C-alpha cells in the first residue's frame, strides 16, 4: 500500500508546522516512525516549534521518536 511505502521509505518534518493538530495529523497519516522534528530557521521561532510539539496530543514515546529518536536512524545525522 502507498501508506506503507511512505511510512518506511519517506520521512517528513515538522518544519513550518506550528499547530499541534497538524503534528498529530502527520503521525496519523504517515506513522510516528516517519516524522522528524525540524525548525525552519530563520523564518520560524524554535520556541514556538517546540511548544507545538509539546502541546500535540501524542504519547510521550511518540514525541521522543519525533524529537530525536527517528533522526538517529538516518545515515549521516
MDAnalysis code that builds the backbone (N, CA, C; Angstrom):
import MDAnalysis as mda
import numpy as np

u = mda.Universe.empty(231, n_residues=77, atom_resindex=np.repeat(np.arange(77), 3), trajectory=True)
u.add_TopologyAttr("name", ["N", "CA", "C"] * 77)
u.add_TopologyAttr("resid", np.arange(1, 78))
u.add_TopologyAttr("resname", ["UNK", "UNK", "UNK", "UNK", "UNK", "UNK", "UNK", "UNK", "UNK", "UNK", "UNK", "UNK", "UNK", "UNK", "UNK", "UNK", "UNK", "UNK", "UNK", "UNK", "UNK", "UNK", "UNK", "UNK", "UNK", "UNK", "UNK", "UNK", "UNK", "UNK", "UNK", "UNK", "UNK", "UNK", "UNK", "UNK", "UNK", "UNK", "UNK", "UNK", "UNK", "UNK", "UNK", "UNK", "UNK", "UNK", "UNK", "UNK", "UNK", "UNK", "UNK", "UNK", "UNK", "UNK", "UNK", "UNK", "UNK", "UNK", "UNK", "UNK", "UNK", "UNK", "UNK", "UNK", "UNK", "UNK", "UNK", "UNK", "UNK", "UNK", "UNK", "UNK", "UNK", "UNK", "UNK", "UNK", "UNK"])
u.atoms.positions = np.array([
    [0.835, -1.178, 0.000],
    [0.000, 0.000, 0.000],
    [0.885, 1.249, 0.000],
    [0.430, 2.317, -0.635],
    [1.211, 3.549, -0.632],
    [1.520, 4.055, 0.778],
    [0.589, 3.934, 1.686],
    [0.831, 4.419, 3.050],
    [1.960, 3.642, 3.718],
    [2.095, 2.353, 3.432],
    [3.198, 1.568, 3.979],
    [4.526, 2.016, 3.380],
    [4.541, 2.259, 2.080],
    [5.759, 2.702, 1.408],
    [6.231, 4.028, 1.980],
    [5.320, 4.988, 2.111],
    [5.682, 6.297, 2.642],
    [6.204, 6.171, 4.065],
    [5.534, 5.389, 4.888],
    [5.932, 5.252, 6.283],
    [7.270, 4.584, 6.493],
    [7.743, 3.823, 5.520],
    [9.027, 3.136, 5.681],
    [10.134, 3.707, 4.797],
    [9.809, 4.477, 3.774],
    [10.827, 4.979, 2.847],
    [10.932, 6.498, 2.760],
    [9.977, 7.199, 3.311],
    [9.958, 8.652, 3.234],
    [9.712, 9.210, 4.631],
    [10.479, 10.226, 4.993],
    [10.257, 10.903, 6.266],
    [9.788, 12.319, 5.988],
    [8.963, 12.838, 6.873],
    [8.545, 14.230, 6.775],
    [8.998, 14.938, 8.041],
    [9.072, 16.256, 7.979],
    [9.478, 17.017, 9.154],
    [8.357, 17.943, 9.604],
    [8.509, 18.442, 10.808],
    [7.533, 19.373, 11.362],
    [7.861, 20.806, 10.990],
    [8.878, 21.035, 10.197],
    [9.304, 22.380, 9.827],
    [8.158, 23.170, 9.221],
    [7.927, 24.348, 9.771],
    [6.863, 25.201, 9.277],
    [5.487, 24.872, 9.818],
    [5.403, 23.868, 10.679],
    [4.121, 23.431, 11.230],
    [4.060, 23.837, 12.702],
    [3.274, 24.853, 13.002],
    [3.198, 25.336, 14.373],
    [1.887, 24.959, 15.056],
    [1.083, 24.142, 14.426],
    [-0.177, 23.706, 15.024],
    [-0.027, 22.287, 15.560],
    [-0.256, 22.083, 16.853],
    [-0.156, 20.740, 17.422],
    [-1.048, 19.733, 16.689],
    [-2.187, 20.192, 16.206],
    [-3.104, 19.306, 15.481],
    [-2.487, 18.805, 14.179],
    [-1.667, 19.639, 13.546],
    [-1.012, 19.233, 12.307],
    [0.058, 18.175, 12.570],
    [0.769, 18.303, 13.672],
    [1.755, 17.286, 14.050],
    [1.040, 15.965, 14.299],
    [-0.056, 16.024, 15.011],
    [-0.847, 14.824, 15.299],
    [-1.358, 14.200, 13.997],
    [-1.844, 15.018, 13.090],
    [-2.341, 14.512, 11.801],
    [-1.226, 13.857, 10.994],
    [-0.029, 14.426, 11.043],
    [1.101, 13.835, 10.325],
    [1.401, 12.436, 10.850],
    [1.373, 12.289, 12.166],
    [1.614, 10.970, 12.775],
    [0.526, 9.987, 12.356],
    [-0.710, 10.426, 12.362],
    [-1.808, 9.551, 11.954],
    [-1.717, 9.181, 10.478],
    [-1.166, 10.067, 9.662],
    [-1.103, 9.837, 8.220],
    [0.062, 8.954, 7.800],
    [1.272, 9.259, 8.264],
    [2.446, 8.506, 7.812],
    [3.070, 7.632, 8.889],
    [2.619, 7.770, 10.126],
    [3.164, 6.969, 11.218],
    [4.242, 7.702, 11.983],
    [4.353, 7.396, 13.258],
    [5.296, 8.085, 14.147],
    [6.751, 7.881, 13.735],
    [7.064, 6.767, 13.089],
    [8.445, 6.497, 12.689],
    [8.887, 7.325, 11.486],
    [7.951, 8.011, 10.821],
    [8.286, 8.754, 9.613],
    [8.221, 10.269, 9.807],
    [8.103, 10.738, 11.043],
    [8.014, 12.175, 11.310],
    [9.216, 12.592, 12.153],
    [9.885, 13.674, 11.733],
    [11.033, 14.182, 12.478],
    [10.853, 15.666, 12.775],
    [11.272, 16.059, 13.950],
    [11.212, 17.457, 14.356],
    [12.201, 18.275, 13.539],
    [11.782, 19.473, 13.140],
    [12.662, 20.407, 12.443],
    [12.122, 21.815, 12.637],
    [12.997, 22.784, 12.448],
    [12.623, 24.195, 12.568],
    [13.069, 24.904, 11.294],
    [12.201, 25.733, 10.750],
    [12.503, 26.479, 9.529],
    [13.156, 27.813, 9.888],
    [14.353, 27.727, 10.496],
    [15.091, 28.921, 10.883],
    [15.607, 29.614, 9.626],
    [15.543, 30.887, 9.507],
    [15.178, 31.940, 10.447],
    [13.715, 32.378, 10.339],
    [12.923, 31.634, 9.602],
    [11.529, 32.032, 9.382],
    [10.589, 31.577, 10.483],
    [11.076, 30.782, 11.375],
    [10.249, 30.203, 12.427],
    [11.028, 30.265, 13.743],
    [10.344, 30.551, 14.809],
    [10.975, 30.600, 16.124],
    [11.073, 29.187, 16.708],
    [12.247, 28.824, 17.182],
    [12.450, 27.496, 17.755],
    [11.514, 27.245, 18.927],
    [11.350, 28.233, 19.792],
    [10.483, 28.066, 20.965],
    [9.046, 27.757, 20.562],
    [8.560, 28.369, 19.483],
    [7.201, 28.098, 19.018],
    [7.082, 26.677, 18.472],
    [8.097, 26.233, 17.756],
    [8.083, 24.882, 17.204],
    [8.114, 23.840, 18.323],
    [8.925, 24.073, 19.328],
    [8.995, 23.162, 20.476],
    [7.664, 23.150, 21.216],
    [7.057, 24.307, 21.405],
    [5.760, 24.388, 22.092],
    [4.694, 23.613, 21.327],
    [4.739, 23.678, 20.024],
    [3.783, 22.941, 19.203],
    [3.920, 21.439, 19.434],
    [5.159, 20.970, 19.490],
    [5.395, 19.542, 19.754],
    [4.918, 19.161, 21.148],
    [5.208, 19.991, 22.113],
    [4.823, 19.687, 23.494],
    [3.304, 19.642, 23.656],
    [2.588, 20.477, 22.920],
    [1.129, 20.544, 23.019],
    [0.413, 19.467, 22.215],
    [1.123, 18.817, 21.301],
    [0.496, 17.796, 20.458],
    [-0.051, 16.659, 21.325],
    [-1.223, 16.200, 20.985],
    [-1.890, 15.131, 21.728],
    [-1.322, 13.778, 21.296],
    [-0.102, 13.517, 21.754],
    [0.613, 12.293, 21.390],
    [1.230, 11.684, 22.639],
    [1.388, 10.360, 22.646],
    [2.054, 9.722, 23.791],
    [3.512, 10.189, 23.904],
    [4.054, 10.178, 25.123],
    [5.447, 10.605, 25.319],
    [6.449, 9.876, 24.419],
    [6.271, 8.587, 24.226],
    [7.216, 7.819, 23.386],
    [7.170, 8.301, 21.932],
    [5.997, 8.640, 21.444],
    [5.861, 9.158, 20.084],
    [6.564, 10.499, 19.967],
    [6.419, 11.345, 20.962],
    [7.105, 12.634, 20.954],
    [8.621, 12.444, 20.963],
    [9.101, 11.453, 21.699],
    [10.541, 11.161, 21.716],
    [11.025, 10.746, 20.337],
    [10.238, 9.912, 19.661],
    [10.601, 9.486, 18.310],
    [10.735, 10.692, 17.397],
    [9.742, 11.565, 17.427],
    [9.750, 12.738, 16.554],
    [10.882, 13.680, 16.936],
    [11.074, 13.901, 18.218],
    [12.059, 14.872, 18.699],
    [13.494, 14.466, 18.372],
    [13.824, 13.173, 18.507],
    [15.229, 12.804, 18.268],
    [15.473, 11.361, 17.862],
    [14.654, 10.428, 18.285],
    [14.959, 9.029, 18.006],
    [14.905, 8.690, 16.512],
    [13.944, 9.224, 15.793],
    [13.852, 8.935, 14.355],
    [15.067, 9.457, 13.592],
    [15.586, 10.602, 13.991],
    [16.755, 11.168, 13.304],
    [17.988, 10.283, 13.454],
    [18.056, 9.547, 14.535],
    [19.219, 8.668, 14.753],
    [19.290, 7.534, 13.719],
    [18.164, 7.236, 13.102],
    [18.139, 6.166, 12.093],
    [18.588, 6.637, 10.724],
    [18.711, 7.937, 10.530],
    [19.062, 8.497, 9.235],
    [20.583, 8.565, 9.117],
    [21.157, 7.933, 8.088],
    [22.607, 7.970, 7.923],
    [23.117, 9.399, 7.769],
    [24.226, 9.685, 8.396],
    [24.844, 10.993, 8.258],
    [24.359, 12.041, 9.238],
    [23.396, 11.699, 10.079],
    [22.905, 12.670, 11.073],
    [23.500, 12.332, 12.421],
])
